[in-house]
Amino acid sequence: MDSGLSSDSEEDAKTTGLMGMNRGSLSFVNQLGFSKFSYCISGSDSSGILLLGDASSSWPGPIQYTPLVSQTTPLPYFDRVAYTVQLEGIRVGSKLLSLPKSMFVPDHTGAGQTMVDSGTQFTFLMGPVYSALKTEFMAQTKSVLKVVEDPDFVFQGTMDLCFRVGPLTQPNFSRLPVVSLMFRGAEMSVSGQKLLYRVNGAGLKGKDQVYCFTFGNSDLLGIEAFVIGHHHQQNVWMEFDLAKSRVGFGADVSCDQARQRLRSRN
């Protein structure tokens, strides 16, 4: 996968494309010689932030870092130009999924790497890990959400956990458990509206709205990797420090605050 910055809206698609920001020699950042870049993807509009160079002081909060993982030997399923980090576990609410850490480590073929990829919309987990997360999320939300029980309804062919919500209401986002992605030295918390995405429920009976869980199964996507997509990076200050070989995750705060801070410094 080519890690890059992109837009999903139909209007933006007419005028914008994909900017290659990966670790390859031909990427935008490497051709210009930048050893660090940062961005914040807005969840409300298309006016996010992209800063080239050192901008750690721009985010109004602490930044947690996790080291980049490199692989010098070519492996069939390992993308060596991706921003690869080590996912070590997942927590749903206060419950840590009962999975051995070995399930998150790439095997001898390179399958199972964890990529931070702004060019992918949602987050995808390897099959057994996804199944454990799906089961636990359903268990903790059974009194809050009504599962779509049609086995043939799969959003975008990859998201198979969806919920029915009344036609004039929204899900009770405040009652959803936080899903925490635990990396080596850092965590990314996914909560509230980032957990569910409203979709077209065509093909289903009734007038209910349909919302789908924003984690998908890598097997359905056809890849052998964990992918942290840009939907879960929204309003998180993402810092890619190539000089120190690490990725930083800022606290979940509105990108507007960082934008105001940048303006006040200029």
C-alpha positions in Angstrom: 0.0 0.0 0.0 1.2 3.5 -0.8 0.9 5.6 2.3 -0.4 9.0 1.2 -2.8 11.8 1.8 -6.1 11.7 0.0 -9.7 12.9 0.1 -12.8 10.7 -0.2 -15.5 13.3 -1.1 -16.8 13.4 -4.7 -16.1 17.2 -4.9 -12.5 16.9 -3.8 -12.0 14.0 -6.1 -12.5 16.3 -9.1 -9.5 18.5 -8.1 -7.2 16.4 -5.8 -5.3 13.2 -6.0 -3.0 11.1 -3.9 0.3 12.5 -2.5 2.9 9.8 -2.0 4.3 10.1 1.5 5.8 6.7 2.1 9.4 5.7 2.9 10.4 5.0 -0.7 13.1 6.9 -2.6 10.6 8.4 -5.0 8.1 9.6 -2.4 7.3 13.3 -2.0 9.1 13.7 1.4 12.2 11.8 0.3 12.6 13.7 -2.9 12.4 17.0 -1.1 14.8 15.8 1.7 12.5 16.2 4.7 13.3 14.1 7.7 10.0 14.8 9.5 6.4 15.6 8.6 3.2 15.9 10.5 -0.5 16.1 9.6 -3.9 16.3 11.2 -6.9 15.0 9.3 -10.1 16.9 10.1 -13.2 14.9 10.9 -15.6 17.7 9.9 -14.3 19.2 6.6 -11.4 18.8 4.2 -9.2 21.6 5.6 -6.7 19.5 7.5 -3.1 20.3 8.2 0.1 19.1 6.6 3.4 20.4 7.9 6.8 19.5 6.4 9.7 19.7 8.8 9.8 19.9 12.6 6.5 21.0 14.1 6.2 19.1 17.4 5.2 22.2 19.3 2.2 22.8 17.1 0.0 20.2 18.7 -1.7 21.4 22.0 -1.0 18.3 24.0 1.4 15.4 24.6 2.6 13.1 21.8 3.3 9.4 22.3 5.9 7.8 20.1 6.3 4.2 18.8 9.3 3.1 16.9 9.2 2.3 13.2 9.9 -1.3 12.2 12.3 -2.0 9.4 12.9 -5.1 7.3 16.1 -5.3 5.3 15.4 -8.7 3.8 12.8 -8.8 0.9 9.8 -10.8 2.0 6.8 -11.6 -0.2 4.1 -10.0 2.1 6.1 -7.2 3.8 5.8 -3.7 2.3 9.3 -2.2 3.1 8.3 1.4 2.1 5.2 1.5 4.4 5.3 3.2 7.8 5.4 0.0 9.8 4.9 0.0 13.6 4.3 -2.9 16.1 0.7 -3.4 17.3 0.9 -5.3 20.6 -2.7 -5.6 21.7 -6.3 -4.2 21.7 -8.5 -3.2 24.6 -12.2 -2.7 24.4 -13.4 -0.5 27.3 -11.4 -1.9 30.2 -11.1 -5.4 28.8 -7.9 -6.5 27.1 -8.5 -9.0 24.3 -7.1 -12.4 25.2 -4.7 -12.7 22.3 -1.0 -13.7 22.4 1.4 -10.9 21.2 2.7 -13.4 18.6 -0.6 -12.8 16.7 0.5 -9.3 16.0 4.1 -10.1 14.9 4.9 -10.6 11.2 5.6 -14.2 10.2 8.5 -15.5 8.1 6.8 -14.3 4.9 6.2 -10.8 6.3 2.5 -11.3 6.6 1.1 -9.5 9.7 2.9 -6.2 9.6 1.1 -3.2 11.0 1.0 -0.2 8.6 -0.1 3.4 9.4 -1.6 4.4 6.1 -3.4 7.6 5.4 -4.4 6.4 1.9 -6.7 3.7 3.4 -10.0 4.9 4.8 -10.8 2.4 7.6 -8.7 0.2 9.9 -8.3 -3.5 9.0 -7.1 -6.3 11.3 -5.9 -9.8 10.5 -8.8 -12.3 10.6 -8.3 -13.9 14.1 -7.7 -10.5 15.7 -10.6 -8.9 14.0 -12.9 -11.8 15.0 -11.9 -11.4 18.7 -12.5 -7.6 18.5 -15.9 -8.0 16.7 -17.1 -10.6 19.3 -16.1 -8.4 22.3 -17.5 -5.2 20.8 -20.9 -6.9 20.1 -20.9 -8.3 23.6 -20.3 -4.8 25.2 -22.9 -3.1 23.0 -25.7 -5.6 22.8 -27.9 -3.3 25.0 -27.1 -0.2 22.9 -26.9 -1.4 19.3 -29.1 -3.8 17.1 -27.0 -5.9 14.8 -27.9 -6.3 11.1 -28.5 -10.0 10.9 -28.4 -10.3 7.1 -25.2 -12.3 6.4 -25.1 -10.9 2.8 -24.9 -7.3 3.9 -21.2 -6.3 3.9 -20.3 -2.6 3.5 -17.8 -2.1 0.7 -17.3 -5.8 0.7 -15.1 -5.6 3.8 -17.1 -4.4 6.7 -19.3 -7.2 8.0 -20.5 -5.8 11.4 -23.3 -3.3 10.9 -26.1 -2.1 13.1 -29.7 -0.8 12.6 -30.6 2.5 14.1 -34.1 4.2 14.0 -34.8 6.4 11.0 -34.9 9.6 13.1 -32.2 8.9 15.6 -28.5 8.5 16.0 -26.6 5.8 17.8 -25.9 6.6 21.5 -22.2 7.3 20.8 -21.5 8.1 24.5 -22.4 4.6 25.6 -20.0 2.9 23.2 -16.8 1.4 24.7 -13.5 2.9 23.7 -11.3 0.7 21.4 -7.6 1.2 22.2 -4.9 0.1 19.8 -1.9 -0.6 21.9 1.4 -0.1 20.1 4.9 -0.4 21.5 5.2 2.7 23.7 2.0 4.4 22.5 -1.8 4.0 22.2 -4.4 5.2 19.8 -8.0 5.5 21.3 -10.9 5.2 19.0 -14.2 6.4 20.5 -17.6 7.8 19.9 -18.4 8.7 16.3 -15.2 7.2 15.0 -16.4 3.8 15.9 -19.4 3.8 13.5 -19.9 5.0 10.0 -23.3 5.7 8.4 -23.8 3.7 5.2 -26.5 3.2 2.6 -28.7 0.3 3.8 -29.9 -0.5 0.3 -31.1 -4.1 0.1 -32.3 -4.2 3.7 -36.0 -4.2 4.7 -37.4 -1.3 6.7 -36.5 2.3 7.1 -33.8 2.0 9.7 -30.5 3.7 9.2 -27.5 1.5 9.0 -24.1 2.2 10.7 -21.1 -0.1 10.3 -18.2 -0.8 12.6 -15.2 1.1 11.4 -12.8 -1.9 11.8 -12.8 -4.5 9.1 -11.3 -7.9 8.3 -8.1 -7.8 6.3 -9.0 -11.2 4.8 -12.0 -9.5 3.1 -9.8 -6.7 1.9 -7.4 -9.3 0.4 -4.3 -8.2 2.3 -2.0 -10.0 4.8 -1.5 -7.0 7.2 -2.9 -4.8 9.8 -3.7 -1.3 8.4 -4.5 1.8 10.5 -6.6 3.9 8.2 -7.2 7.7 8.1 -10.7 7.5 9.6 -9.1 6.6 13.0 -6.4 9.2 12.5 -9.0 12.1 12.4 -8.2 14.9 14.9 -5.0 13.0 16.0 -1.7 14.8 15.4 0.3 12.3 13.4 4.1 12.9 13.3 6.4 10.9 11.2 10.0 11.4 12.4 12.3 9.7 9.9 15.5 10.9 11.6 14.6 9.2 14.8 12.7 6.3 13.1 9.4 6.8 15.0 5.7 7.7 14.6 4.0 10.0 17.1 0.4 10.0 18.1 -1.0 13.2 19.6 -4.0 13.3 22.0 -7.4 13.2 20.4 -8.1 17.0 20.1 -9.7 19.0 17.3 -7.4 19.9 14.3 -8.9 23.4 14.6 -7.0 23.9 17.9 -3.7 23.1 16.2 -4.6 25.4 13.3 -5.3 28.3 15.7 -2.0 27.6 17.4 -0.2 27.7 14.1 -1.8 31.0 13.2 -0.9 32.5 16.6 2.8 31.6 16.0 2.9 33.3 12.6 
